[in-house]
Amino acid sequence: MDKYLYVAMSGAKETLRAQAVNSHNLANAGTTGFRADLAAFQTRMVEGTGHASRAYATNATVGWNASSGALLATGRDLDVAVHGEGWIAVQAADGSEAYTRAGDLRVDTTGLLRNGAGDVVLGDGGPLTVPPHSSVTVAADGSVSIVPIGQGPETTAIVGRIKLVNPAPETLVRGSDGLFRLQDGATAPADAAVQLASGVLESSNVNAASAMVEMIELARRFELQVKAIRTAQEDGAAAARLLRMG
């Protein structure tokens, strides 16, 4: 009975873990440039003495989905999306260099270029600052150009270049802040081959319909495992009554 109860309990716990990953993905289905986490159930052998055939199920995050999301036209000059593979370099809250696909850019009151999450966009020489301007545009190579206040289009000047990188997906890990970093803590070199598309944003690569179906399936699986725990409890109580009668 104890083994039956343990199997049902461990299964319910791992199902909840899988549901947490799926819920996180679904909650970010509308987040610009979001990459879905991947989770999978795995069979693990029970260590220690006993029969070698004993095994139990676990659920673990096995990485993230590297596929690109759809490009959505916005018509806004500071909305950019990485065309194909690559990342935009930003400065995380802890000061480290990190990478994102979110290109919903804006200029704050101090002139710093930030994305919608508030991360400072990095240029070739550090945080990218945009002087006072009447208009600002971002070219395909990441060059940021402005027309100074009170001047005409003929005075357009490049004020910096967004750092674009393209490390191999398997070398990147997602941090708790949602940003990606190299596993070894190093910084990726700029890659001139990475291109930006202007006036568009990349949507999340989460398939909301599939995530909803997965949520329902996991909920039903959890209910079944809880029912098994309840049945084990009832069987144990019935066995105890029989022993008392004997």
N, C-alpha and C positions, 0 to 999 in steps of 0.2 A: 504493500500500500504506500509506503514511504517513497519508493522508487516512482510509482505512478504519479504521486503528488509532486515530486521533484521535477519530473519531465514536463508536466502541465505548467508548473510555476515558472520554470526556466523558459519555456516556450512563450508564455505570456509576457515575460520581461523583455525578451528579444523582439517580440512583435511591437511592443511599445517603443522600443528603440528605433525600429524601422519606421514606425508611424511618425516619430519626431523628425526624422530626416525628410520624409515625404511632406510633412506639414510645413517644414522650413522652405522647401522648394516651392510649394504651392503659394505660400505667403509672399514669395518673391517673383511670382509669375509676371508681375508688372514692373519689376525693377530693371532699370536700364542696364544692359550689358551683363546681367546676372548669369552665372554658370551653375547649372544644377549639380548638387551632390549626388553621387552614386552609392547605393547601399546594396548589399547582397547577403542572403542567408548562407552560412557555411556550416559544414559538419566538422565538429571537433571531437577527437577521441578523449575519453575520460582518463586522466593520468592517475597513477597509483596502482595499488593491488586490486585484483579482481579480473573479470573476464575482459579479454582484449577487444571484444566486440562492442563494449559499451561506448556509446557516443551521444552527443547532445548538439543541439542547433545553436548557433550564434549569429548575430547580425552585426555587420561592421561596415563603415564607410570605406569604399574601395577606390576613392578618387572623385573626380568631377568630370562632367560632360564638357569636352573641349569643342563641341560643334558651335557654330555661330548662330546667333539669333537673326530674326528677320530685320531688315532695314526699313524704318518707318520715316517717311518724309515729314519734316516739320517746317521747312522754309526759313528757319532761324539761322543767322550767320554763324553763331557760336555753338550750334549743335553739330557735332561731328561723330563719325563712326569709323572704326578701323575697318578698312576694306580687305577682307581676307584674314590672314593670320597676323598677329602682332598685338601689342599692348601700349597703352599710354602710361608713361611714368608719372607718378605723383609722390608727394611727401606725406607720409602717414602722420598720425597725431603724435607718435613717439619720435618723429624726426627721421625715421628710416625711409629709404626709397622702396616704393611698392608699385604694383602694376594693376591696372584696371581697364575694362572695356567701356566704362561709362564716359561718354563724351558730351554730357549736358553741361557745357562750360558757361562761365559767367565771370565778370570782373568785379571784385569786391570794392568797398569804399577806399581801400588802401592801394588799389591798383593791381593786386595779386590776381592771377588767373586761377580759378577754382572750378571743380566740378560740382554737380548737384549735391553730393554728399559732404561738401566742404573741404575736400582734400585739395591741397595746393598742387597745381600742375607744374611739373619740372621742365625746364629748358635744358639746353646743352651746358649751361653754366650754373644751374641751380634753379630756385623758384623763379617762375616767369612773371615779370612785372609789365603791365601795359600802361603807358603814359596816358594822360587825358586825351580824349579823342572824340570825334564826331561819328566815326564808324570804325568797325574792326572786322576783319575777315581772317579765315584760316585756310591756307592753301593745302593741296593734296600732300605735300611733303612735310606738313606741320608748321610751316612758316606763318607767323602771326603778323599781319600788316594792319596799320591804322592810317586814318586820315586825321591829322591834328585838328583840334578845335579851331574853327574859323578859316580853315584852308580848303582848297578844292581837291578833286580827285588826283590832280597831277602831282600832289605832294605826298602821295601814298608812300609809306616807309615801313620796312620790315623791322620789328622791334624784338624779335626772338623767334626761336624754333622749338616747338614741343618735342621733347625727347620721346621717340618711338622705338620700342624694342621688340625682339622676336625670339625669346628663349624657347627651348623645346618644352612642350607641355609637361612632360614627365619630370622636369627639373623644378616645377613650380608647386608651391603648397599654399593653400588658402589660410589666412590668419583669422582670428576671432573677429577682426574688424571688417571682414569680407574682402580685403585686398589680398593680392597674390604676391609672393616673394620667392626668391630662389632658395632652394633647400639648404644650401651651404651658407646663406647669409650674405653672399656677394651681391654685386649690382650688375645688371646686364648691360652690355654695350649698346649704344644707339645703332639702329639698323636703317640705313637709307632706303631699303627696299620696301619698308612698311609705308602704306599709303592711307590717307584719310579721305572720307567722303564728307562733303560739307552739306549742311541743311538737312541731315538725316540723323536718326538715333538708332542704335541697335537694341532690339528688344531682348528680353530674357529668353534663354533657350529652353525654358521649362514648358513642357506640353501640358497645359492645364487640364485637358480632358483625360489624359492618361493618369495624371496625378490624382484626379478625383476618383477614377476607377480604382486606383491603387489604395486610396484612403478607405474606400468602402470594403475592399477585399481584406485589408488589414484589420479593420474594425470587426468584421465577421469572424476572422481568425481568432482575434482576441476574445470575443464572446464565447467561441467554442472552447478555448483553453480555460476560461473562467468557469464554464459549465463543467469541464472535466475536473477542476479543483473542487467544485461543489459536490460533484458525484463522489470523488474520493473521500471527502469529509463525511458524506452520508453513508458510504460503504463502511468506513472506519467505525462510525457510531453503531451501525447495525452489527458489525462483528463484535464490538465491545458488549453489546446487549446479549448476544449469543453466549459469550464467555461467562457472563454473570449468571445466565440461566443454567449453564453447565455446572 
